[in-house]
Amino acid sequence: MADETSSTGADDTEHYFSADPSVPFKRAPVRAEVWGHDLSLTSGSGVFAQGRLDVGTAILFRETDPPSTARRVLDLGCGYGVIGLAIAKAVPEAVVTAVDVNERAVLLAGDNAAALGVSARYTAATPDQVPQEATYDEIWSNPPIRIGKPALHALLLRWLPRLAPGGRAVMVVGKNLGADSLQRWLGEQGWPTERVGGAKGFRVLETRRAAVDLAHGAT
């Protein structure tokens, strides 16, 4: 793995709240080895985890295998794109949509896809640019916990219904940031969620949608 240093600063905070961050835009390289693939990426100021692979995402990769059977994948809160790009490299059949409210993140993720040669199967967009009818076999995310519970819950309830029947969501959440309470809340909302891995104070959670879905209605 690349640098896994954990830090929380102005860039991280602004990532969660700003569609167009006000800090000057400075690019920074990031290198990561994920699922046997070397990724040379570019991050930037005003985007989560500038210049590094954050600890939570590193643990997500370490504790999971790539989604070998998924063909439509959503990277929710993509940042500079590392999760969705790792999936696109590891699963040549996968078509990835990467979503972030941060316009810089969308720009960087698209640039990184081009640099890795996966642009034909990878689209970075803001939420409103994603077709409402789009559904996904899997959703992967290091979700923006620091936006607060109400906003986080609204975010998940917006996108989890996009899972196709039988689909799943895979998320990494810090225990001290409410991973266990989030797991319980998801279950209470009709989204059964279990812990499938974890390390260094992080939980890897898997939420599944029933193959025959009566609880959540149409996607």
Phi and psi in degrees as GROMACS dihedral restraints (atoms count N, CA, C in turn):
[ dihedral_restraints ]
;  ai    aj    ak    al  type     phi  dphi    fc
    3     4     5     6     1   -80.3    20    10
    4     5     6     7     1  -169.6    20    10
    6     7     8     9     1   -52.7    20    10
    7     8     9    10     1   126.4    20    10
    9    10    11    12     1  -113.6    20    10
   10    11    12    13     1    20.0    20    10
   12    13    14    15     1   -59.9    20    10
   13    14    15    16     1   131.6    20    10
   15    16    17    18     1   -97.6    20    10
   16    17    18    19     1   130.1    20    10
   18    19    20    21     1  -151.8    20    10
   19    20    21    22     1   155.1    20    10
   21    22    23    24     1  -130.7    20    10
   22    23    24    25     1   114.5    20    10
   24    25    26    27     1  -137.1    20    10
   25    26    27    28     1  -165.4    20    10
   27    28    29    30     1   -61.8    20    10
   28    29    30    31     1   -38.2    20    10
   30    31    32    33     1   -62.6    20    10
   31    32    33    34     1   -43.4    20    10
   33    34    35    36     1   -62.5    20    10
   34    35    36    37     1   -46.5    20    10
   36    37    38    39     1   -63.7    20    10
   37    38    39    40     1   -44.7    20    10
   39    40    41    42     1   -66.7    20    10
   40    41    42    43     1   -31.8    20    10
   42    43    44    45     1   -52.5    20    10
   43    44    45    46     1   -41.2    20    10
   45    46    47    48     1   -74.5    20    10
   46    47    48    49     1   -23.6    20    10
   48    49    50    51     1  -113.4    20    10
   49    50    51    52     1   -15.5    20    10
   51    52    53    54     1  -115.2    20    10
   52    53    54    55     1   123.7    20    10
   54    55    56    57     1   -70.9    20    10
   55    56    57    58     1   -32.2    20    10
   57    58    59    60     1  -135.9    20    10
   58    59    60    61     1    88.7    20    10
   60    61    62    63     1   -58.1    20    10
   61    62    63    64     1   149.0    20    10
   63    64    65    66     1   -91.0    20    10
   64    65    66    67     1   -15.9    20    10
   66    67    68    69     1   -69.5    20    10
   67    68    69    70     1   147.6    20    10
   69    70    71    72     1   -56.1    20    10
   70    71    72    73     1   141.5    20    10
   72    73    74    75     1   -84.4    20    10
   73    74    75    76     1   114.8    20    10
   75    76    77    78     1  -129.5    20    10
   76    77    78    79     1   125.2    20    10
   78    79    80    81     1   -83.9    20    10
   79    80    81    82     1   151.4    20    10
   81    82    83    84     1  -145.3    20    10
   82    83    84    85     1   133.7    20    10
   84    85    86    87     1   -74.4    20    10
   85    86    87    88     1   150.1    20    10
   87    88    89    90     1  -136.9    20    10
   88    89    90    91     1   132.9    20    10
   90    91    92    93     1  -118.7    20    10
   91    92    93    94     1   138.5    20    10
   93    94    95    96     1  -147.3    20    10
   94    95    96    97     1   144.7    20    10
   96    97    98    99     1  -108.4    20    10
   97    98    99   100     1   117.2    20    10
   99   100   101   102     1  -129.8    20    10
  100   101   102   103     1   122.3    20    10
  102   103   104   105     1    51.7    20    10
  103   104   105   106     1    38.6    20    10
  105   106   107   108     1    84.5    20    10
  106   107   108   109     1     6.3    20    10
  108   109   110   111     1  -117.9    20    10
  109   110   111   112     1   135.4    20    10
  111   112   113   114     1   -86.4    20    10
  112   113   114   115     1   126.4    20    10
  114   115   116   117     1  -115.6    20    10
  115   116   117   118     1   120.6    20    10
  117   118   119   120     1  -106.1    20    10
  118   119   120   121     1   111.0    20    10
  120   121   122   123     1  -123.7    20    10
  121   122   123   124     1   168.8    20    10
  123   124   125   126     1  -123.4    20    10
  124   125   126   127     1   126.4    20    10
  126   127   128   129     1  -105.8    20    10
  127   128   129   130     1  -175.5    20    10
  129   130   131   132     1  -162.9    20    10
  130   131   132   133     1   161.9    20    10
  132   133   134   135     1   -64.5    20    10
  133   134   135   136     1   146.8    20    10
  135   136   137   138     1    79.7    20    10
  136   137   138   139     1     7.1    20    10
  138   139   140   141     1  -127.4    20    10
  139   140   141   142     1   141.9    20    10
  141   142   143   144     1   -53.6    20    10
  142   143   144   145     1   136.1    20    10
  144   145   146   147     1    62.9    20    10
  145   146   147   148     1    49.2    20    10
  147   148   149   150     1   -59.0    20    10
  148   149   150   151     1   127.4    20    10
  150   151   152   153     1    74.9    20    10
  151   152   153   154     1    14.1    20    10
  153   154   155   156     1  -158.4    20    10
  154   155   156   157     1   162.2    20    10
  156   157   158   159     1   -95.9    20    10
  157   158   159   160     1   116.8    20    10
  159   160   161   162     1   -69.5    20    10
  160   161   162   163     1   158.9    20    10
  162   163   164   165     1   -60.0    20    10
  163   164   165   166     1   -45.1    20    10
  165   166   167   168     1   -59.6    20    10
  166   167   168   169     1   -45.7    20    10
  168   169   170   171     1   -66.6    20    10
  169   170   171   172     1   -39.1    20    10
  171   172   173   174     1   -59.0    20    10
  172   173   174   175     1   -41.2    20    10
  174   175   176   177     1   -68.5    20    10
  175   176   177   178     1   -39.7    20    10
  177   178   179   180     1   -54.8    20    10
  178   179   180   181     1   -47.2    20    10
  180   181   182   183     1   -64.1    20    10
  181   182   183   184     1   -42.4    20    10
  183   184   185   186     1   -67.0    20    10
  184   185   186   187     1   -33.3    20    10
  186   187   188   189     1   -93.8    20    10
  187   188   189   190     1    -0.4    20    10
  189   190   191   192     1  -131.2    20    10
  190   191   192   193     1   164.9    20    10
  192   193   194   195     1  -105.5    20    10
  193   194   195   196     1   156.9    20    10
  195   196   197   198     1   -63.2    20    10
  196   197   198   199     1   152.5    20    10
  198   199   200   201     1   -78.0    20    10
  199   200   201   202     1    82.5    20    10
  201   202   203   204     1   -64.8    20    10
  202   203   204   205     1   -26.4    20    10
  204   205   206   207     1   -98.9    20    10
  205   206   207   208     1    -9.1    20    10
  207   208   209   210     1   -77.2    20    10
  208   209   210   211     1   138.6    20    10
  210   211   212   213     1  -114.6    20    10
  211   212   213   214     1   -23.6    20    10
  213   214   215   216     1  -123.6    20    10
  214   215   216   217     1   114.5    20    10
  216   217   218   219     1  -126.4    20    10
  217   218   219   220     1   137.3    20    10
  219   220   221   222     1  -110.6    20    10
  220   221   222   223     1   127.3    20    10
  222   223   224   225     1   -99.1    20    10
  223   224   225   226     1   105.2    20    10
  225   226   227   228     1   -93.9    20    10
  226   227   228   229     1   120.1    20    10
  228   229   230   231     1    73.8    20    10
  229   230   231   232     1    56.4    20    10
  231   232   233   234     1   -71.9    20    10
  232   233   234   235     1   -21.6    20    10
  234   235   236   237     1    59.9    20    10
  235   236   237   238     1  -138.3    20    10
  237   238   239   240     1   -79.7    20    10
  238   239   240   241     1     3.1    20    10
  240   241   242   243     1   107.3    20    10
  241   242   243   244     1     6.4    20    10
  243   244   245   246     1   -62.2    20    10
  244   245   246   247     1   -39.3    20    10
  246   247   248   249     1   -66.5    20    10
  247   248   249   250     1   -53.4    20    10
  249   250   251   252     1   -63.5    20    10
  250   251   252   253     1   -35.7    20    10
  252   253   254   255     1   -68.5    20    10
  253   254   255   256     1   -38.4    20    10
  255   256   257   258     1   -61.9    20    10
  256   257   258   259     1   -40.2    20    10
  258   259   260   261     1   -66.1    20    10
  259   260   261   262     1   -43.7    20    10
  261   262   263   264     1   -61.0    20    10
  262   263   264   265     1   -37.6    20    10
  264   265   266   267     1   -72.6    20    10
  265   266   267   268     1   -38.6    20    10
  267   268   269   270     1   -80.4    20    10
  268   269   270   271     1   -25.5    20    10
  270   271   272   273     1  -125.4    20    10
  271   272   273   274     1    91.5    20    10
  273   274   275   276     1   -61.5    20    10
  274   275   276   277     1   -19.6    20    10
  276   277   278   279     1   -86.4    20    10
  277   278   279   280     1   -10.7    20    10
  279   280   281   282     1   -79.4    20    10
  280   281   282   283     1   138.6    20    10
  282   283   284   285     1  -108.2    20    10
  283   284   285   286     1   121.9    20    10
  285   286   287   288     1  -111.6    20    10
  286   287   288   289     1   133.1    20    10
  288   289   290   291     1  -110.5    20    10
  289   290   291   292     1   125.5    20    10
  291   292   293   294     1  -110.7    20    10
  292   293   294   295     1   127.5    20    10
  294   295   296   297     1  -123.1    20    10
  295   296   297   298     1   135.4    20    10
  297   298   299   300     1  -156.3    20    10
  298   299   300   301     1   145.1    20    10
  300   301   302   303     1   -73.8    20    10
  301   302   303   304     1   -20.2    20    10
  303   304   305   306     1   -82.5    20    10
  304   305   306   307     1   116.2    20    10
  306   307   308   309     1   -65.4    20    10
  307   308   309   310     1   -31.3    20    10
  309   310   311   312     1   -65.8    20    10
  310   311   312   313     1   -40.5    20    10
  312   313   314   315     1   -60.5    20    10
  313   314   315   316     1   -44.5    20    10
  315   316   317   318     1   -60.9    20    10
  316   317   318   319     1   -43.6    20    10
  318   319   320   321     1   -60.8    20    10
  319   320   321   322     1   -48.4    20    10
  321   322   323   324     1   -64.8    20    10
  322   323   324   325     1   -42.5    20    10
  324   325   326   327     1   -61.2    20    10
  325   326   327   328     1   -41.9    20    10
  327   328   329   330     1   -64.5    20    10
  328   329   330   331     1   -42.3    20    10
  330   331   332   333     1   -62.8    20    10
  331   332   333   334     1   -40.7    20    10
  333   334   335   336     1   -65.9    20    10
  334   335   336   337     1   -37.3    20    10
  336   337   338   339     1   -61.5    20    10
  337   338   339   340     1   -42.1    20    10
  339   340   341   342     1   -63.3    20    10
  340   341   342   343     1   -43.0    20    10
  342   343   344   345     1   -64.0    20    10
  343   344   345   346     1   -32.2    20    10
  345   346   347   348     1   -88.4    20    10
  346   347   348   349     1    -4.8    20    10
  348   349   350   351     1    75.7    20    10
  349   350   351   352     1    28.1    20    10
  351   352   353   354     1  -118.4    20    10
  352   353   354   355     1    15.9    20    10
  354   355   356   357     1   -59.3    20    10
  355   356   357   358     1   -28.4    20    10
  357   358   359   360     1   -67.5    20    10
  358   359   360   361     1   -20.2    20    10
  360   361   362   363     1  -120.0    20    10
  361   362   363   364     1    12.8    20    10
  363   364   365   366     1  -138.1    20    10
  364   365   366   367     1   125.5    20    10
  366   367   368   369     1  -126.1    20    10
  367   368   369   370     1   125.4    20    10
  369   370   371   372     1  -103.9    20    10
  370   371   372   373     1   134.5    20    10
  372   373   374   375     1  -154.6    20    10
  373   374   375   376     1   159.2    20    10
  375   376   377   378     1   -79.1    20    10
  376   377   378   379     1   160.6    20    10
  378   379   380   381     1   -54.7    20    10
  379   380   381   382     1   -41.0    20    10
  381   382   383   384     1   -71.5    20    10
  382   383   384   385     1   -12.6    20    10
  384   385   386   387     1   -86.8    20    10
  385   386   387   388     1    -8.6    20    10
  387   388   389   390     1   -86.2    20    10
  388   389   390   391     1   127.7    20    10
  390   391   392   393     1   -55.9    20    10
  391   392   393   394     1   135.5    20    10
  393   394   395   396     1   -63.0    20    10
  394   395   396   397     1   -25.9    20    10
  396   397   398   399     1   -85.8    20    10
  397   398   399   400     1    -4.2    20    10
  399   400   401   402     1   -67.0    20    10
  400   401   402   403     1   134.9    20    10
  402   403   404   405     1  -126.4    20    10
  403   404   405   406     1   165.4    20    10
  405   406   407   408     1  -138.6    20    10
  406   407   408   409     1   145.8    20    10
  408   409   410   411     1   -73.1    20    10
  409   410   411   412     1   -35.8    20    10
  411   412   413   414     1  -145.4    20    10
  412   413   414   415     1   148.3    20    10
  414   415   416   417     1  -119.2    20    10
  415   416   417   418     1   129.4    20    10
  417   418   419   420     1  -118.7    20    10
  418   419   420   421     1   141.5    20    10
  420   421   422   423     1  -162.3    20    10
  421   422   423   424     1   142.6    20    10
  423   424   425   426     1  -107.5    20    10
  424   425   426   427     1    86.3    20    10
  426   427   428   429     1   -69.2    20    10
  427   428   429   430     1   154.5    20    10
  429   430   431   432     1   -77.9    20    10
  430   431   432   433     1    77.9    20    10
  432   433   434   435     1   -57.9    20    10
  433   434   435   436     1   -35.7    20    10
  435   436   437   438     1   -74.3    20    10
  436   437   438   439     1     0.6    20    10
  438   439   440   441     1   -72.9    20    10
  439   440   441   442     1   -10.6    20    10
  441   442   443   444     1    99.0    20    10
  442   443   444   445     1   155.2    20    10
  444   445   446   447     1   -59.0    20    10
  445   446   447   448     1   -49.0    20    10
  447   448   449   450     1   -57.6    20    10
  448   449   450   451     1   -45.3    20    10
  450   451   452   453     1   -68.8    20    10
  451   452   453   454     1   -39.4    20    10
  453   454   455   456     1   -63.8    20    10
  454   455   456   457     1   -44.9    20    10
  456   457   458   459     1   -61.6    20    10
  457   458   459   460     1   -41.7    20    10
  459   460   461   462     1   -63.1    20    10
  460   461   462   463     1   -40.2    20    10
  462   463   464   465     1   -60.2    20    10
  463   464   465   466     1   -48.7    20    10
  465   466   467   468     1   -67.3    20    10
  466   467   468   469     1   -39.2    20    10
  468   469   470   471     1   -71.8    20    10
  469   470   471   472     1   -17.6    20    10
  471   472   473   474     1   -76.7    20    10
  472   473   474   475     1   -39.6    20    10
  474   475   476   477     1  -101.2    20    10
  475   476   477   478     1   -31.3    20    10
  477   478   479   480     1   -57.5    20    10
  478   479   480   481     1   -37.7    20    10
  480   481   482   483     1   -63.5    20    10
  481   482   483   484     1   -10.6    20    10
  483   484   485   486     1   -77.9    20    10
  484   485   486   487     1    -9.2    20    10
  486   487   488   489     1   -66.3    20    10
  487   488   489   490     1   135.2    20    10
  489   490   491   492     1   -70.7    20    10
  490   491   492   493     1   154.3    20    10
  492   493   494   495     1   -51.8    20    10
  493   494   495   496     1   131.9    20    10
  495   496   497   498     1    85.8    20    10
  496   497   498   499     1    -2.9    20    10
  498   499   500   501     1   -79.3    20    10
  499   500   501   502     1   175.3    20    10
  501   502   503   504     1  -145.2    20    10
  502   503   504   505     1   157.3    20    10
  504   505   506   507     1  -116.8    20    10
  505   506   507   508     1   138.5    20    10
  507   508   509   510     1  -121.1    20    10
  508   509   510   511     1   122.1    20    10
  510   511   512   513     1  -132.6    20    10
  511   512   513   514     1   150.7    20    10
  513   514   515   516     1  -116.6    20    10
  514   515   516   517     1   130.7    20    10
  516   517   518   519     1  -141.2    20    10
  517   518   519   520     1   136.9    20    10
  519   520   521   522     1   -68.1    20    10
  520   521   522   523     1   137.7    20    10
  522   523   524   525     1   -59.5    20    10
  523   524   525   526     1   -42.4    20    10
  525   526   527   528     1   -73.9    20    10
  526   527   528   529     1    -8.2    20    10
  528   529   530   531     1  -102.4    20    10
  529   530   531   532     1    11.1    20    10
  531   532   533   534     1    99.8    20    10
  532   533   534   535     1    26.2    20    10
  534   535   536   537     1   -58.8    20    10
  535   536   537   538     1   -43.8    20    10
  537   538   539   540     1   -68.7    20    10
  538   539   540   541     1   -40.6    20    10
  540   541   542   543     1   -68.8    20    10
  541   542   543   544     1   -34.0    20    10
  543   544   545   546     1   -65.5    20    10
  544   545   546   547     1   -41.0    20    10
  546   547   548   549     1   -58.9    20    10
  547   548   549   550     1   -45.5    20    10
  549   550   551   552     1   -64.3    20    10
  550   551   552   553     1   -43.4    20    10
  552   553   554   555     1   -62.2    20    10
  553   554   555   556     1   -43.1    20    10
  555   556   557   558     1   -58.8    20    10
  556   557   558   559     1   -42.9    20    10
  558   559   560   561     1   -61.0    20    10
  559   560   561   562     1   -40.5    20    10
  561   562   563   564     1   -65.9    20    10
  562   563   564   565     1   -26.4    20    10
  564   565   566   567     1   -85.5    20    10
  565   566   567   568     1     2.1    20    10
  567   568   569   570     1    90.0    20    10
  568   569   570   571     1    19.0    20    10
  570   571   572   573     1  -117.3    20    10
  571   572   573   574     1    86.8    20    10
  573   574   575   576     1   -56.1    20    10
  574   575   576   577     1   128.2    20    10
  576   577   578   579     1  -134.4    20    10
  577   578   579   580     1   135.3    20    10
  579   580   581   582     1  -131.5    20    10
  580   581   582   583     1   156.4    20    10
  582   583   584   585     1   -83.0    20    10
  583   584   585   586     1   126.6    20    10
  585   586   587   588     1  -116.9    20    10
  586   587   588   589     1     1.1    20    10
  588   589   590   591     1   176.8    20    10
  589   590   591   592     1   177.5    20    10
  591   592   593   594     1   164.5    20    10
  592   593   594   595     1   160.3    20    10
  594   595   596   597     1  -172.3    20    10
  595   596   597   598     1   157.1    20    10
  597   598   599   600     1    51.7    20    10
  598   599   600   601     1    36.9    20    10
  600   601   602   603     1    82.0    20    10
  601   602   603   604     1    11.1    20    10
  603   604   605   606     1  -112.7    20    10
  604   605   606   607     1   147.5    20    10
  606   607   608   609     1  -111.8    20    10
  607   608   609   610     1   138.3    20    10
  609   610   611   612     1  -102.9    20    10
  610   611   612   613     1   118.8    20    10
  612   613   614   615     1  -111.0    20    10
  613   614   615   616     1   143.5    20    10
  615   616   617   618     1  -123.5    20    10
  616   617   618   619     1   122.1    20    10
  618   619   620   621     1  -110.0    20    10
  619   620   621   622     1   129.2    20    10
  621   622   623   624     1  -117.1    20    10
  622   623   624   625     1   144.1    20    10
  624   625   626   627     1  -101.1    20    10
  625   626   627   628     1   136.2    20    10
  627   628   629   630     1   -61.6    20    10
  628   629   630   631     1   147.1    20    10
  630   631   632   633     1   -64.5    20    10
  631   632   633   634     1   -37.7    20    10
  633   634   635   636     1  -109.9    20    10
  634   635   636   637     1   108.0    20    10
  636   637   638   639     1  -103.8    20    10
  637   638   639   640     1   110.1    20    10
  639   640   641   642     1  -107.8    20    10
  640   641   642   643     1   -21.9    20    10
  642   643   644   645     1   -79.1    20    10
  643   644   645   646     1   -35.3    20    10
  645   646   647   648     1  -103.8    20    10
  646   647   648   649     1    -5.7    20    10
  648   649   650   651     1    77.1    20    10
  649   650   651   652     1  -168.0    20    10
  651   652   653   654     1   -72.3    20    10
  652   653   654   655     1   150.8    20    10
